[in-house]
Amino acid sequence: MRTNQRLAQLWLDALATELGASAGTIDTYTDDLNCYLVWLDENSLGLDEVGLEQIRDYIATLDQRGYAGSTIARRITVVRGLHKFLIAEELGSRDPTSHLSAMKRSRKLPFVLSIAETEALLETAHRLAADPSVGLYRQAGYARRAALFETLYASGMRISEALSLPSNAAPPGTRMLLVRGKGDKQRLVPLHERAIEAIALWQRLGSAYSGGKPSPWLFHAVRNGAKALTRQAALLEIKEAAVAAGLASPERVSPHVLRHAFATHMHSGGTDLRVLQELLGHAGIETTQIYTHLDTSRLHQMVRDLHPLNEDEREERTTAA
């Protein structure tokens, strides 16, 4: 119906002009709105004719089509926003979503490396960095890789934070790094001895290759110190290292996985959630609490695999295999 399209476009225009929504957000909302508008058209409904029952039917339709829970929740959020806008602008007479219960989004637990897997990844990086037979250029690249991995795992910082570190962020003997995170907020993160040594080796080899030319970045391109290491290059390097280390799922390994590994291993070791929140630079404790769920998930698996009362079940799984 043309009226539905016109009213929906008014809301999108308001999002862009009055609320300053990004082009990406507008594109996503447009796709979600089109889904709703097509459904309304299929059911010969105008926006002002929609009631709570029709909203529930729409949700049921999305579920039947196999959409993920997160997608359904987002599309209902868009529907809510549209109807609230129409009421606020006196373009609608009722809000059919006002009595709709909020959908709870299930949080997907992140992929996390075990301590043994993390050690295998780091040891592989260090082994390559210690081999001068590959030539100075390649050895410097391997040393940068080891230094980056150690920094991420030692501090739990985001890859974007690590790649934006200035060259003077880690002077000799430093034990802490000053990190500029989201919202331009600064925090101090610790470094252990192995990370400090790895950074020093990278700086020495990188400087030797460039002939001592200074770089503004701690992690920079080997051939051109004026260029910071890119996220794409860092992702490629950690996947290569994961394959070389013989990890079970190298395609799932990324720089962010080392952040998850840091947080999970620290929490398993007894680090308080509030301290972990500060180290990770999370704005709220709710985000940090996901690592309690990771611990619980691992605990359930350990009980299943190791508890003596589950011995028969383990034998059945072994026999079936």
C-alpha positions in Angstrom: 0.0 0.0 0.0 1.3 3.4 -1.0 0.3 5.0 2.3 2.3 2.5 4.3 5.3 3.1 2.1 5.0 6.9 2.5 4.7 6.8 6.3 7.6 4.4 6.6 9.7 6.7 4.5 8.9 9.6 6.7 10.3 7.7 9.7 13.5 6.8 7.8 13.9 10.5 6.8 13.5 11.5 10.4 16.1 9.0 11.5 18.6 10.3 9.0 18.0 14.1 9.5 16.9 14.5 13.1 18.7 11.6 14.8 21.8 11.4 12.5 21.5 7.7 11.9 24.4 6.4 9.8 23.9 5.2 6.2 24.5 1.6 7.3 21.8 1.9 10.0 19.4 3.3 7.5 20.1 0.5 5.0 19.5 -2.1 7.7 16.3 -0.5 8.9 15.1 -0.2 5.3 15.5 -3.9 4.7 13.7 -4.7 8.0 10.9 -2.2 7.2 10.4 -3.6 3.7 9.9 -7.1 5.2 7.2 -5.6 7.4 5.6 -3.6 4.6 5.5 -6.6 2.3 3.8 -8.7 5.1 1.2 -5.9 5.6 0.6 -5.8 1.9 0.2 -9.6 1.7 -2.4 -9.3 4.5 -4.1 -6.2 3.1 -3.4 -4.2 6.2 -2.8 -0.5 6.7 -0.4 0.6 9.4 -3.3 2.1 11.4 -5.2 -1.2 11.2 -2.5 -3.2 12.9 -3.2 -4.5 16.4 -1.3 -6.7 18.9 -2.7 -9.8 17.4 -1.4 -8.9 13.9 2.1 -8.1 15.4 2.1 -11.6 17.0 1.1 -13.1 13.6 4.0 -11.2 12.0 6.5 -12.6 14.6 5.1 -16.1 14.0 5.7 -15.6 10.2 9.3 -14.5 10.7 9.9 -17.6 12.9 8.3 -19.9 10.4 10.6 -18.5 7.7 13.6 -19.6 9.8 15.0 -16.2 10.8 17.5 -16.2 13.7 16.2 -14.9 17.0 18.5 -11.9 16.8 17.1 -11.0 13.4 13.5 -11.3 14.6 14.2 -9.2 17.7 15.8 -6.5 15.5 12.9 -6.5 13.1 10.4 -6.1 15.9 12.5 -3.2 17.3 12.1 -1.5 13.9 8.4 -2.1 13.9 8.2 -0.6 17.4 10.2 2.4 16.3 7.9 3.0 13.3 4.7 2.8 15.3 6.0 5.0 18.1 7.0 7.6 15.5 3.6 7.6 13.9 2.0 8.2 17.3 4.4 11.0 18.2 3.8 12.7 14.9 0.0 12.2 15.2 0.0 10.1 12.0 -1.4 7.0 13.8 -4.1 6.4 16.3 -2.6 3.5 18.3 0.6 1.7 19.0 0.1 -2.1 18.5 3.5 -2.9 20.1 2.8 -1.1 23.4 1.7 -4.3 25.2 4.2 -6.6 23.4 6.7 -8.2 25.7 10.3 -7.5 24.9 12.0 -10.4 23.2 15.1 -11.7 25.0 18.0 -12.1 22.7 20.1 -15.2 23.4 23.7 -14.3 23.7 26.0 -16.4 21.6 29.1 -17.4 23.6 32.3 -16.5 21.9 34.8 -19.0 20.6 37.6 -19.4 23.1 41.0 -21.1 23.0 42.1 -23.3 25.9 45.3 -22.4 27.7 47.1 -25.2 25.9 45.9 -24.0 22.5 46.9 -20.4 23.3 50.3 -21.6 24.4 50.7 -23.6 21.2 49.8 -20.5 19.1 52.2 -18.3 21.0 55.1 -20.8 20.9 54.7 -21.3 17.2 54.9 -17.5 16.7 58.0 -17.3 18.9 59.7 -20.2 17.2 59.4 -18.5 13.8 60.6 -15.2 15.2 63.7 -16.8 16.6 64.9 -18.2 13.2 67.4 -15.9 11.5 67.8 -18.3 8.5 64.6 -16.9 6.9 66.2 -13.5 6.3 65.9 -10.2 8.2 62.7 -9.1 6.5 60.7 -12.3 7.2 62.2 -12.7 10.7 61.1 -9.1 11.5 57.6 -9.9 10.3 57.5 -13.0 12.4 58.8 -11.0 15.4 56.1 -8.4 15.0 53.5 -11.2 14.9 54.8 -12.7 18.1 54.9 -9.3 19.8 51.3 -8.6 18.7 49.9 -11.9 19.8 51.7 -11.6 23.2 50.4 -8.0 23.6 46.8 -9.0 22.9 46.9 -12.0 25.2 48.8 -10.2 28.0 46.5 -7.2 28.1 43.1 -8.3 26.6 43.1 -5.2 24.5 41.1 -4.9 21.2 42.9 -5.4 18.0 42.0 -1.8 17.0 43.5 -0.5 20.2 46.7 -2.5 19.6 47.1 -1.3 16.1 46.7 2.3 17.1 49.5 2.2 19.8 52.2 4.8 19.1 55.8 3.7 18.7 56.7 5.1 22.2 53.9 3.2 23.9 56.3 0.5 25.1 59.7 2.0 26.2 62.3 -0.3 27.6 61.4 -1.7 31.0 57.7 -0.7 30.7 55.2 -2.9 32.6 52.0 -1.0 31.6 50.5 0.3 28.4 48.3 3.3 28.1 45.5 2.3 25.8 42.9 4.6 24.1 39.7 2.6 23.8 36.1 3.2 22.8 34.7 6.6 23.4 38.3 7.9 23.5 38.6 6.6 27.1 42.0 5.8 28.3 43.0 2.9 30.6 46.2 1.2 31.8 46.8 -2.5 30.9 49.6 -4.7 32.2 52.3 -6.5 30.2 54.1 -9.7 31.4 57.8 -10.4 30.8 57.3 -12.5 27.7 55.3 -9.8 26.0 57.9 -7.1 26.9 60.7 -9.3 25.5 58.7 -10.0 22.3 58.1 -6.3 21.7 61.8 -5.5 22.2 62.8 -8.2 19.7 60.3 -6.8 17.1 61.5 -3.2 17.7 65.2 -4.3 17.3 64.6 -6.4 14.1 62.2 -3.8 12.6 64.7 -1.0 13.2 67.5 -3.1 11.7 65.6 -3.8 8.6 64.5 -0.1 8.1 68.0 1.2 8.9 66.8 2.9 12.0 64.1 5.0 10.4 61.5 5.8 13.1 57.9 4.9 12.8 54.8 6.5 14.5 53.3 3.1 15.2 54.3 0.3 17.5 53.0 -2.3 15.1 53.8 -1.2 11.6 54.5 -2.5 8.1 58.0 -4.0 7.9 58.9 -2.4 4.6 57.2 1.0 5.3 57.2 2.1 8.9 54.9 5.0 8.1 52.1 2.6 7.6 50.4 0.9 10.6 49.7 -2.8 10.4 46.2 -3.4 9.1 43.4 -5.4 10.7 43.3 -7.6 7.5 47.0 -8.4 7.8 46.7 -9.2 11.5 43.8 -11.5 10.8 45.7 -13.3 8.0 48.8 -13.7 10.2 46.9 -15.2 13.2 45.1 -17.7 11.0 48.4 -18.7 9.4 49.9 -19.2 12.9 46.8 -21.2 14.0 47.4 -23.6 11.1 51.1 -23.9 11.8 50.3 -24.5 15.5 48.0 -27.4 14.5 44.9 -25.9 16.2 41.7 -27.8 15.7 39.6 -24.9 14.2 42.1 -22.4 12.7 39.4 -20.8 10.6 37.7 -19.6 13.8 40.9 -18.0 15.3 41.1 -14.2 15.1 42.9 -11.4 17.0 39.7 -11.0 19.0 39.9 -14.6 20.1 43.0 -13.7 22.1 41.0 -11.0 23.9 38.4 -13.7 24.8 41.2 -16.1 25.9 42.7 -13.4 28.1 39.4 -12.7 29.8 38.3 -16.3 30.2 41.7 -17.5 31.5 41.9 -14.5 33.9 38.4 -15.1 35.3 39.0 -18.9 35.6 42.1 -18.0 37.6 40.0 -15.9 40.1 40.2 -12.4 38.7 37.3 -10.3 40.0 34.7 -9.3 37.4 35.0 -5.6 38.2 38.8 -5.8 37.7 38.3 -7.7 34.5 35.8 -5.0 33.3 38.4 -2.3 33.9 41.1 -4.3 32.1 38.9 -4.9 29.1 37.6 -1.4 28.9 33.9 -2.5 29.1 31.4 0.3 29.7 29.1 -1.9 31.8 29.6 -5.0 33.9 26.9 -6.8 31.9 29.3 -7.2 28.9 32.0 -8.7 31.2 29.5 -11.2 32.7 29.6 -13.3 29.5 32.8 -14.8 30.8 30.9 -16.3 33.8 28.7 -18.1 31.3 31.8 -19.4 29.5 33.1 -20.7 32.8 29.8 -22.4 33.5 29.7 -23.9 30.1 33.2 -25.3 30.5 32.3 -26.6 34.0 29.3 -28.5 32.6 31.5 -30.1 30.0 34.1 -31.1 32.5 31.5 -32.7 34.7 30.1 -34.6 31.7 33.5 -35.8 30.6 35.3 -36.4 33.9 32.7 -37.3 36.6 33.0 -41.0 37.5 29.2 -41.4 37.4 29.3 -40.6 33.7 31.7 -43.4 32.9 29.0 -45.6 31.2 27.9 -42.6 29.1 31.5 -42.1 28.0 31.9 -45.8 27.1 28.7 -45.6 25.0 30.1 -42.5 23.1 33.4 -44.3 22.5 31.7 -47.5 21.3 29.5 -45.5 19.0 32.5 -43.7 17.5 
